[in-house]
Amino acid sequence: MSDAKTVLILGDQLSRNLATLRDLNPAQDRVVMAEVAAEASYVPHNRHKIALIFSAMRHFRDALRADGLAVTYFEYSEGLASLGEALDLARKRSSITQVDCCEPGEYRVQEHLNAWARQSACTINWVEDDRYLCSINAFKAWASGRKQLRMEHFYRQMRRQHGLLLDASGGPEGDKWNYDQENRAGWRGKDSIPQRPDIPQDAITKAVFAEVETAFPDNPGDLSQFNFAVTAGGATAQLDFFIDHCLPLFGRYQDAMAEESPWLYHSLISMYLNIGLLDPLDICQRAEKAWREDKCELSAAEGFIRQILGWREYVRGIYWMNMPGYDKLNELAAHEPLPQWFWTAETDMQCLHKALQQSLDLGYAHHIQRLMVIGNFALLAGLNVQEVCDWYLAVYVDAFEWVELPNTLGMALHADGGLMASKPYAASGKYIKRQGDHCNSCRYKPDKVTGNDACPYNSLYWRFIARHQQQFESNPRMRLTLTNWQRKSADQQRAILDWADASHQRLLRD
């Protein structure tokens, strides 16, 4: 029994192919899993997220036991404060001198478990989590010596490495690596949106609902609208639905926004992918197969694969290459307090109201809503970087710091000074009008800059440019925008800035 293993499985590692679960001996090895307060409460997580993870963990526990593995499991009602406390209780039940654990997604968790190991004189054996398609060391090697860490360059290498969407010569199918220009259609209500199937909830999930409602009464999330799978089989069925019914128009409308649907043609699988219920390479290969069988356009398959093989792996690499410290960056000195209405969605800007409301109620918003509606407002208004990042981490079902922080701090808020994005993702109301139909039911006009019916994004956009023009003068991608601002007369500039300042004060006070 001296060679017996103890394996700690975290709540985002629910994969039977996890490296630490391979070659376990059911006769002597043990798995430890725990629902603990520290993980459920470090931000006010959306109840959809807590319910999904707790239910998926319990289903995974039962699947491991059905495979003959011994699992020590602590439910939330047992009142454990931390993963370290769970391991202490597990050690009391059997002699443990080493715990094997796949490297966690979040730096915070790694630091906590390392501190526990030092205090308890127990060894943590960190095992590479090879569910990801690019290891942390491989990303650092790719980044070494590069002046700019652009995702596009990384993505092409990943395509070659994993043999996805390549022709017989090893080049990109269609002679282009990226079809993003073909995937920017706005929503005009001309296509039918697939009806998402209802996912039945079993006794385990219903019990979790009751516990979450009781333990987290003030957290966002309307569990009456919960419609997530909680097993690998259920997640695969949702992926199949996306491939069959949504992928054909996914590319065309991936940047679109619609009043009538929060989903449109998006995959709704990121939450399953991020907790281990789906495998990223398998997902990409299924999308490629759909294109090769003429079930979708190349632009749709490529755009979808790029989000997983390219962007997801890229942001994880950025996170681990720059932690600790990345979470403290604030290049544009953004310190305005987060408005209370971010937690209520009570704003008369229709696009922002819709994006906030579905984020709070459902734990979901697609990337344009997160980046170009909510993130864009936060950027233009100069909202406190840490508060915005904590809000994103709290409200979204798929949010873990390794993926949320670079996307929010780096991409949306440009707080890393351009490490990720070569220019700020700032836009006026005209962009939002182009991508959807929210403006049709909004009291503000996207073509007006000042006046009571002017879209607030417009004056705030120019205010943002004026406030940071010295920082942007050396950025060639900002040259045209700066020129357009500088061409305005002094009277025009003052009128815009005065209106923007008044709007800024009103919006942040409301």
N, C-alpha and C positions, 0 to 999 in steps of 0.2 A: 504493500500500500504506500510505500515511501515515494513512489513515482506518480501518485495520483495527482491529477490536475484540477485546479479550480479556475473556472473561466467566468469572468464578469461580462455580461452582455448588456450594453447600454440601450436606451429606448429608441435610438436611431440606427440600430444594428440588427434588425430583425430579418436576417437573411440566413437561410439554411446553408448557404455556401460561404458563410463567414469564415475567414482563415482560422480563427480560434476554435471553430466547431468541427473542423476536419480531423478525422482520425482519433476522436475521443473514444475512450473505453467505457462503455456503460456500466461495467462492473465496478469501476472505482472512481471515475472522474465525475465532477459536479459542476453544474452551471448555477450562477447566482444572478438574479434579476431583481430590481427593486423600483417601486414607484415612490419617490421621496420628495419632501417639501422643497428642498433647495432647487431641484430641477423644474418643479411645477410652478414655482412662485418667484423666480428671480426677475421676471417681468410679469405683468398681468396677462398671461397667455389667453388667447381666444379659447373659449370652452370647446369649440370644434377640435382644436389642436390637442388639448388635454384628453378629450374623450377618444379621439383617434389613436393617440399613442398608448393610453392605458388599455384600451380594448385590443389593439394590435399586439401589445406586449402579452396580454393574458392568452390570446389565441396562440401566439408563438410559444409561450410556455407549455400549453397543452399539446402542441404539435411535437415539441421536443420530448415531452414525457411519453407521448405515443410512440416515439422512436426508441424508447427505452432509456433515455437519459434522465439522471437525477437532477431535479431543478429545485433549488431553494429560492422561493419567490416571496417577496414582501409587497403586499398591497398598500395603497395609500392610507387606508383606514387604520393601519397599524402604527401610524404616526412617526415614521422615521424621518429624521431631519435631513440626512445626507447619504450619499453613496458610501462614504467612509463608515458611517454608523451601520449601514446594512452589512458591510464586509466584517465589521467587528462582531455583529451577531452571528454571521455565518462562521466565523472563526471559533466562536464558543461552541458551535455544534460539531465541528470537526477540526482537526489540526491543519492549519494552513500557513505555509511559510512563503508561498509565492502565488500571485494571482496573474493569470494571463488575460490580457484585454487588447482588442484591436484598438489602434490609435483613435482617439475620439475626434469628432468633428470640431469641437470647440476648445480653444486654448484654456478657457476657464475650467473646464472639466479635467483636463490634463493636469493643471496646476493643483486642483483640489485633491486628485488621487495621488499625485506625487507627494504632496504634503502629508496625506494620510499614511502613505508607505513609510515615510521618514519617521513619523511619530510612532507607528505601530511596529517598526522593525520588521516589516513584511515587504517583500520585493514585488514591484509591479513589472511584469514582463510585457512591454509594449510590442505588439505585433502589427506589421504593416497591413492596413486595410486595403486589400487589393480588389475590392469591389470598384474602386475608382480606377479610371483608365489611364491616369497619369499619377505616378507617385509624387510625394512631396519633394523627394530628392531629385527626381527626373525633371520636375518643373524648375527647380533651382538651377539645375544644370543648363536647361534651355535658356533661362533668364540671364545666366552669367555672361557678363561682357556686353549685353545689349543696352543701348542708350534708351530705347523705348520698348516697353513690353506690350506690344499690340496684339490683341486677341487673334486677329486675322492670320498673322504669321504662325502663331501657336496652333491654330485650328488646322491649317494646311499640313503641318507636321503630324498632327493627330490623325488626320484622314489617311495619310500615307502609312503611318504606323499600324493602323487598325484595318487598312484595306477597304475603306468605305467610299462608295461612289467614285471608284476609279475605273478608267477604261483599260483596254488591253495593254496599252503602253505605260500604264502607271500614272497617267495624267488624270485631271478631273473629268468626269463625265460631262458632256456638253461643252467642253473646252473652257469652262468657267468654274472657279472655286466657289463663288458667292453669287446668289441670285436675289440678294436683298432688294435691289431696285425693282424687282417684279412682285414684291410682297408687301406693298404699302397702300393697297386700295382702301379708301374710306368706306364706311357703311352707309348704304343708301336704301336698304330694305328690299333689294331686288332678288335675294336668294332665300331659300327656306332654311331655317336653323334647325338642326337635328334635335329631337326631343331626348333629353338625357334619361336613361332608364332609372327607375327607383331601385335602390339597393336595400333589400330587407335586412332588418337588424335582429340578431338573435338575443338570447337571454343574457349572455355576457355583456354585450354592448348596451342593452337596456339597463342593466345593473350599473354599468359605468356612468350612464347618463344621470341616474339618480344621485350617485355619489358626487359627480362633478357639479351638478346643480346645487347641492348642499354645501360643498366645500368651497366653491368659487362663485358665490351669488352675485358679485359685482363685476365679474369679468365680462368682456364682450363675448358675443356669440349666441345665436339663437339655435339651440339644439333641436327645436322642432323642425328645422330645415336641414339637419344633418343627413348627408347622403354620400358617405365615404365607405369604401371597402376596408376591411380590417384584417384581411388575410392575403397571402401571396396569390391564391387562386382568384379571389375577388378582384384584386388589383389587375391581374392579367386580363380578366374579363373586361375591365374598364379600358385597358389599353387596346384590346381587340375592337371595342366599340369605336374608339377614336380612329384607329386605322381604317375601319370599314366605312364609317359615316362622316368623319370630320376632316381627316387628312386631305382629301381632294381639294377642299377650299381653305384649309388651314393657312397655306402660304399667302394666298391672295388677301385674306382678312386678318392676318396676325397682328397688324397694327391698328385695326379698326375698333371703334367703340359704338355700342348700340344701346338705346334707351330700353329696348324690349328684352335684352338678354345679357346677363353677366358673363356667359360662357362663349357665345358664338361658336367658333370651330376649334377652340383650344383643347389641349389634351387632358387637362385636369389630372395629371399623373405625377407632378413634381413632388407632392406630399408622399406618395408611395415610394418614389425613387429615393427620397431623402431619408426615409426610415428603413429602407432595405427590402421592401416588398417587391420591388422590381429591379432588374439588372440593367445598367445603362447600355452595355454593349448589345444585349439582346434587343432592347428597344430600338437602337439605331439600325440593327440588322433587319428588324421587322419593317421599319420605314423604307429601307432600301429595297427590300423584297417587294413591297407594295408598288414602288415606282417601276421596278423591272417587270412586274406583271401588269403594267399599264393601268394601275388603279388610282394613280395620282400623277400630277406633273412633277418634273424634276425639281422645279423651284420649290414646291411644297415639301418634298422629301429632304432636300438640301437645307431649307430653312429650319426644319424641325431638328434634323441631325445636328446642325450647327449649335442650337441651343444646348444640347446635351453633351456632345463630344467636344465642342469648342468652348462655349461660354461657361457651362457648369464646371468643367475641369479647370478652366482658366481662373475663375474667381476663387476656387479653393486654393490654387497655387499662390495667388496674390495674397490671400489671407495668411497662410502659414509662412510665407516668405517674409511677411512684415509684422507678424505678431511676436512679442508684445509691442505695443506702442501705436499700431495702426489705428486703433479705436480712439486715440486721443487727438488725431490730426484735425485741424480746423483752418485750412489755408485761407479761406475767405472771411475769417473772423465773424462767423454767424452765431449770434448769441440771443436772439429774440425768443422769449418763452413760447413753447408750443401752445397754440390756442386751445381752450377747453373744448371747442366744437370739433376738434379732431376725434374726440371720444363720443360725440353725439351725432355727428354729420349734419348739424344744424347750420348750414350755410346756404345762401341763395344763389351761389354759383352752381349751376345744375350739374356740370361735369364733375365737379369736386364733390358735391353732395352724393351723387350716384356712386362714385368710386369709394368714398368713405363709408357710405351706408352698407354696401355689399361687403367691404372689407371687415367691418365690425360684425355684421350679422352672419356672414358666411365664412369668414376667414380667407377670402379669396379675392384677388383682382389680378387681371393679366398684366403683362410687363409694361404696356403703354400707360395703363391707368396708374401703375406704381411709379413709373419714371416721368411721364410727360404730363400727368395731371397732378397727383399728390406730390411727387418729388419736385416737379417743376415749381409748384407754388411754394414749397418749403425753401427751395433754392432762391427764388426771386424775393421772398419775404425775409430771407436771412434768419430762418428759424434755427434754434440751438441744435447743433449737430448731434450731440449725445441724446437729447430728448427725441429727436426725429428717429434716430437709429433704434432707440428703445421702443418707440411706438411701432415701427415696422416689425421688430422682433416679436412684439406682443401680439399683433393682430392677425398675422398670416399663419395658416396651418403648416405651410412648408418652410417656415422660417427657422433656420439655425444660424448661429452667428457666422459660421464660415462662409455661408452663401449670402446672408442678409447684409453683413457689414460692408463688403466691397461693393455690392450693388447699391447700397444706400449712401454710405459715406463717400465712396469713390465715384460711382456713376451718376447718381442723382444729385448729390450735393457738391461735387467737385472739391471736397474738403481735403483730398490728398494731393491737390495741386497739379493734377494731370497724370498721375502715375498710371491710372487705368484709362481715362478718357482724354483724348487729345484736345477737347474743347468742352466747356460746360454745356449740359443738355438743358439750355434755357430756350423757351419759346413763348410766343405771344398767343392770344386767343385764336388767331387765324389757323395755327397748326391744329388746334383742337377741333375747330369747325371742319377742317379738311378731313379729319379722321373719323368723324361720326356725326350723329344727329342730336347731340345734347343741346346744342345752341338753339335749336328750333323751339325748345320749351323753356328757355332761360330768359330771365328778364334783362340780361345784359346783351349788348350787341358786340360781336367779335370784330367788327370793322371800325369801332369807335375807341379812341384813346382816352379822351377826357369827357366829363359829363356824367350825370347820374345814371345813365343807362350804358355807360362804357364798360366793356369787359375789363375787370381788374387786372387780368394777366397782361394787358397791353401796356398800361402805364408802369406797372411793376417791372415789366421786362426792360423798359428803357431806364428806369431807376437803377436796376441791377447793372446794366451796361455802364451807366454814368459813374456809379460808385466804384466800379472795379476797372475802369478803362486803363489805368496805368499798369495794372497787373496783366491785362489782356493785350497790350500793345505789341508785345514780343511774340504773340501767338498768331501765326499766319492764317489759321482757320477762323480767327475773329476779326480779321482785317476789314472785310466787307461790312460787317455789322458796325464796327467802330466808325467806319467812313460814313455810313448812313446816319449815325447819330451826330457826328461832327458836322454834317451838311445842314442840319437843322439850324435855324436862326437862334440867337440867344433868347428871344422872346418865346419861340416854340419850345425850346428846351426848358425854360423856367416854368411855362404853363404845364408841361407834362410832369415835371418833377414836383411842382406844388400839388397837383392832383394826385400823383402817386403817393406822396407823403401823407396826404389826408386819407386816402384809401387804405394805406398801410396801417395807420393808427386805428381806423375804424374796424378793419378786418381782424386785427390782433386783439382788439378790445372786446369785440362781439362775443 
